[in-house]
């Protein structure tokens, strides 16, 4: 009973989320988990035993499609936590108040204290073993910037994180010199998307009609301590919902307002095409409805794709 209570106390204010995995079919997979501002990287290896649960799950994870991947991933994460929660609780204790665990600046969020582990399955028992840290691990990839443009550079240490935002990779609402902005960082899973977004927003910024295009403005770059460009800062569009998540559904929106939204989206897409920018992943959830003006703003120029909206072969078209 005491062990369960200790775990319940730790999990009561636990701030934990999965950030990504890397690996090869038939080989090791590294699962990265953020846990109370600490980064836990757990290597899961397939054993020769055909009945090894970890081996079976890794095989399923390697072969899973988009619909099944999350379910298998959750099973692997559950197995990791079941085996390692005791040592995780010691290395990444939960604060009494969850808000107290939020980092004060972007640097502390991007470069947290990191611990390495290996999941070992002996018979039917899974165990977590802590391993020594590699000499150098860079979890962020640098952006390629174009010559001839002099965007301001903002050190990650000077950027305050106020809210994590949904999306692939690292996206957050931040404040810089007291101004709200949206920050996107090039991670292992999102570097190509952030690179494309930077190039699209730069094309928009240098056009004569930039101020009339309802898309985020590019403000500058995020740099690390060595002045490497690791991300971008852009407009934060204040909003309460997206076009895909209108409160009460689109049916309650007046005909006049829906007509205005359609015209705004059509005109914005036309303006983008005129300056050589393709939205790439057009869908209702990538249309923000401004909290004050109720105008539609197009966001996310990373060029991905979404089932039922943009087919994989049509992404970035």
Protein Blocks (a to p, Z undefined) as FASTA:
>chain_A
ZZmmmmmmmmmmgccddfbdcddehiacdddddeehiacdddddddfblklmklmmmmmm
mmpcfklmmmmmmmmmmmmmmmmmmmmmmmmccdfblklmpcfbfklmmmccdddddddd
ehjaccdddddddfbdcfbdcddddehiacddddfklpccfbdcedehjdddddeehiac
ddddddfklmmmmmmmmmmmmmmmmpmklmmpccdddfbdcddfkopafbdcddddddfb
dfklcghijklpcfklmmmmmmmmmmmmmmmmmnopafklacfklcccdfklopacdehj
lopacehkacfklgoZZ
